Amino acid sequence: MPPAPVYLIAARRSALGRVGGLHKSRRVEELAAPVIAAALADCGIKSRAVDEVIVGNASEGGNPARLIALSSGMSEGCAAATIDRQCGSGLEAILTAIRMIGCGDASVVVAGGAESLSTAPWRLAKPKTLYQTPHFLRIEPGTADQAEEPQLFEASEMLSRKLGLSRGQQDAWALKSHMKAGAARERRRFVGEIVPMRANADEARDQSAIEPGLEDLEKLVPYLPPDGTLTPGNTSAMHDGAAFTVVVSDAEWVRLGRPPALRLIASAAQGVSPDREGGAPAEATKKLLKRLGNFDLGRIGVVELSESSAAQALAFASDLGIDVDLINPDGGAVVRGHPYGAAGAVLAVRLFTHMVRGGENGGSRTRPAHGLAALGTMGGMGLAALFEVAKP
């Protein structure tokens, strides 16, 4: 926990869209600005009062946080920084904001992630000689000269084989996740969380949440034929999207009337061998729990995991002994997609909905007092953060 009390008082996100889909012509600042505006409006803070904007992003290059800050109406004096921890960038941005305020360096920080893979610059590898031609670089590190499938699929496939997870088990997880997302949408649990870019029903729902049937999932060809178990139906695909939170100091929280908020208990990052990348979220969570003196997992009421695959989610639950029903109760990344550098920030927004917004649109559902966000990142790392509901 940071040296001084810090509070996460607002959290919003965009709908997530397939690359070349819902947000195909929106630049990263166009995705981020409406989300930030909605989050600030929720807590009654003017954009000119923001001290810093911290953005997780892994595809733009440079410092898109500054462009996002200015596009969101921040003052020219507002500082801005971009963080790249690959898939964990958005969550790392929020953790950095908490540390910054806890150390007294700021009072109000907007932090989260934004990724527009549809409009991001292309990356080219420089030829080694004048006689070679440039070639495109993939997003994933270390895969420029490898096969079309990302390295993470291979790691998750190894994980599924190690644990004896069948294709059927993984498809069943995916189907159940879609059913959860459908039920959440019917109960309007995403209202107040998703910021539509236009007055259009498609802008208020994640584009990939389509509720396929089990037969549809079974027909899909595996990424690693002939006997692979991972398919487009039980893995998460890259998406465009933005998710942001407003983080404030104790003095600012009191000034605002102590609104409902989240507080960070602890966080942890853990590197693993690339061939064990699928297990990285569990390893980061174990490190976090050890740091807390083996915090009782039974106190955690919800887990938001940005799973790269159903295999990773099932392995996470098995490794930590967590009830699978606690993981992604409204569907996870296999359903809504994975907005790369913004994925971790989406987890924080989802926890805010469960723990703070709770019953607003979801009926009388109990609001958990403790929630865990976890995900793996490209290159063999895991990131985890444990939050609690702030006490007035």
N, C-alpha and C positions, 0 to 999 in steps of 0.2 A: 504494500500500500504506500502511496506517495507520502512525503513528510507532512504535508498539510492536507486537510480535507478537500476533495475535488469531486464535482458532481456532473454527471451526464444528464442534461435536462431536456433534450429534444433529439429526435432521431427520425429521419425520413429517407426514402429511397425512390428511385424511378422504377417503373416496370422494367424487367430484363428482356432484351430482344436478341434474337439470333443475329449473328454477324451477317450483314447485308439485308437485315429484316426490318424490324420495327423502327430502329434508330439509324437506318443506313446512311442518312445524309447529315446526321447531327455530329458536330464536332464535340470534343470532350467538354469544353466550357458551356456549350449549349445544353448538354446533358446535366451538368453540375449546377448551373445557376438557379434553375427553378426549384431544385431539391433543397439547396441552401436557403433560398428565400422562404420556402415553406417551413423549414426547421426553425429559422429565426422568428418567423411570425408565431409559431406555436408557443415560444417561450417569451415573446414580447421584447426581444432585443433588436435594436436597430443595427443595420449592417455597418454603420460608421463606428459602432462601439466595439467591433471585433478587433482584437489585438493581432491575431495571426490566423492564417489559413494553412492547414497541413493536409496534403492530398497524397494518397497512395495511388501510384500509376506505374505501369511497367512497359508501356508501348510508345509513348509520345516522344520521350527524350527531352532534354532541356529541363525547364522548370514550369510545367503547365499550371502549377498551383498559383503562380503569380497572375497568369491570364485568367484563371478561374476567379481569383479574388477580385480583380478589377471588373470582370464581367458580372459579378454578383453584387456590385455596388459598394464594395469596401472602399475605404479612403485610400489615397495614394500612400499614406504612411503605414498601412497594414502590411506586415511582413508575410511572406509566403514561402513554403518549402515543400518540395516533392520528395517522397520516400519510395524507394523500390526494394521491397523484399519479396518480389514476384507475387504469388497469389496472396501472400500475407500482408501486402503493402497497406491496404485500407485499415486493417486492424492495428497494424504497427503505427499508422498515423494517429489513430485514436489514443493508443497507449503513450505515444510521444507527447500528445497534447496534455494528457493527464500528468505526466512527469513534469512537463514545462510549468504548468500551473502549480503543481505541488511544490516546486522549487521556488515559486514566487516570480517567475519570469513573465507571466501574463495572467490576466483575469478572465478573458473570454477568448476561446479558441474554437473555430469551426474545423472539424477534422473528419476525414472519411476517405473514400476512394471514388475514382471515376475512370472508366475505361471505355473508349470508343474504338474498338478494333476495326470497325467498318470504315473509319476515316483516318486511322493512325498511319504515320509514314511507313513506307516500305523500307526494309533494311537489306542492304546489299553487301556481300563479302568482297573485299578488295582483292583483285587477282594477284597471285604471287609473282607473275611475270607479265610482260606486255603482250604476250601471245595467248594468254588465257582470258576468258570472258567472265564478267561478274556473275554471281548467282545469288538468288534470294536466300536470306537467312530465316529460319523458322523462329517463332517466338520462344520455344523451349530452349534453354541453354544446352549446348553440347549435342544438338541433333542436326546440325547443318548438313552433315554428310551421311546421315543415317536414313532409315526407311521412313515412309510417310507417317507411320504410327508414332505418336509421342512416346518417349521413354517411360513416362508414367504408366502407360497401359501395360507395358511389359512388367514393370514392378508390381502393379496390382494383380496381374495374371499370376506372377510367382507367388504373391501373397494368398490368392484364392486356392492355388494348388497346395500350398503348405498347410492351409487350414482345412482342406478338403471341401471347399465351398463349390457346390455345383452350379451350373448355368441356371437351373430351375430355382435354386434358392435366391440367386441374384436377381432374376427376373421377378420373383415374387416380392422382393424388397422394393424394386422399382415400381411395381404395380401398386403396392400398398402406399408408397410415397405419393403417387399421383392421386390416389383416392383420398388421402389426407388433405392434399392441396385443394382438391375439389370441394371437400366438406368445409374447409376453412373459407374458401371463396363464397360458398353459399351462406355461411354465417357472417360474412362481411368482416372477417378478421383482418383483411388487408386495407380496409378503409381507414384512413388516418395514418397509414404507413406509406402507401404508394402515392406518388405525386404524378398525376397525368400531365403530359406535356401539352396535350390538346384536349378539348372536350369531346373525347372519343372513347368508347368502351374498350377498344383494344389497348389504349394507353394506360388503362387501370388494372391490367392483368399481365402476368408474365407470359411471354409469347409461346414458350415451349410447354406450358401446363395444359396438355391436350387430352389427358386421361385415356391412354390407349387400352386395348383389351389384352389379356394374357396371350391370345393367339397372335396379335400384332407383334408383341415382344419376341415370341418364339420364332417368328419368321425372319428376324434380323440376322444378317451374316456377321459372325464374330470378327473382331479386328485382327486377330491372329489365327487364321484358319490353319488346319482344319478342325482342331479340337479346342480352340480358345473359348473362354466363357464370357469375356467382356464384349459387349456390343454397343451400338449407339443408343440402345434402349435402357441399358443398366449402367451407363456412365454419364458423366456430366460434360456438356459441350461448352466451348467458349461463347460468351455472350457480351453484348454491350450493356452498360448500366452505370448508375451512380448511387452512392449511399453516403449520407453525411449526418454527423451528430454535432450538438453544441455542448461544449464542456466549459464549466465555469468554476471559479474559486468559491470558497466558503462565504466570503464577504458578499460576492455577487449573488450567490444563492439566497442568502438572507435578505438582501435588498429586493429580490424578486418575490419574496414571500414564501420561501422554502417550497418550491413546487416539487411534485413527485419526481424522483430521479434515481439513477443507478450510481453505485460507487464500485470502483475496482478493489477487489481483495488482493489479487496477485496475478502475475502473468509469467510465462516462461516460453523460451524458444529452445529448440533442440535440433541439432544436425544429426543426420543418419547417413549410412551408406546409400548411394543412389539406388542400389538394387533392393533396398528396404524402404524405399520412399513411401510405399503404401501404408506403412506403420508409423510414419512420422507424427501424425496428430496424437496418437496414443502415447508415444514417447514424450512429447512435450507436456501432455497432461500429467503423466507420472512425475515428471520433474517438478511441475507446479505443486502437485499434492505433497511431494516430499518436502518441498520448501515450506509448506504450511504445517509440517509435522503430521503428515498423513491425515489431512482433512477428511472428514466422514463423507463419502460419496452419497450417502443416503440423504444428505441435506440439500443436494442439488436437485431442483425440481424440473429443470429443462436443460437440454443440451442442443445447441445449434452447431451442427457439423457441416462444413462445406465439403461434402464427400466427392472425391474424384470419381468414385464408382461405388456401386452397391457392395462390392467386395470389401472396400475400405471401411464402409460404415459397419458392416457385420463384424469385421475384424476388430474395429475400435470397441464395439460393445462387448465382444468376447474377451478381449485383452484386459479391459478395465472392470469387467463384471457389472456393466451398466445395463439396466433394463432397456431393451431396444425401443420400447414405447416412449421413453423420455427423449429419444433422439429425433429431432426435426418433426415435432408433432403436427406441423402444417405443411409437410413436404420439404425436401432439401434440394441440393444442387442438381441431383439427377432429374428433378422435375423442372426447376426454374432456370437452370443453366448456371454457368460459372463465369462471372464478369471479371476474370483475371485479377488485376490489381485492386478491384473494388470488392472482391468476394468476401474478404474479412470484415469489411465495413458493413456489408449486408447482414452478417451474423450479429453484429452489435445492434443494428436496427431491429432485427427479428427479436432479440432478447428484450429490447425496450418494449416492443409490442406485447410480449408474453408477460413481462414483469411489471410494467408501468401502465401501458394502455389497457392491458388485460381484458377486463369485462366491458370496455366501452362498446365494442362491436361484436364481441364473442360470447355474449350472454353472461351467464353467472360463473364462467370458468374460473377456477381458483388461480390467483396470481402467485407464482412461485417466488420465494424469498431469495433464492440463489440460482444463478444460471451460468452455464459454461459455454464459451465459444471456442471452437478448435478447427484447425485445418492444416493440411500439408501444403508445402510450396515447392515450386519447381527447383530442382537442384538438390533435393534431399534434405528438407527442413520441415519442422513442425512448429506451430505456434498455438498457444492456448491462453485464455484469459478467463478468470472467474470473477463474476460480478454479484453484488447484492443490492437489494432495494434499500435506498437511503432512509434513515429514520429521521423524521422532522425534529 
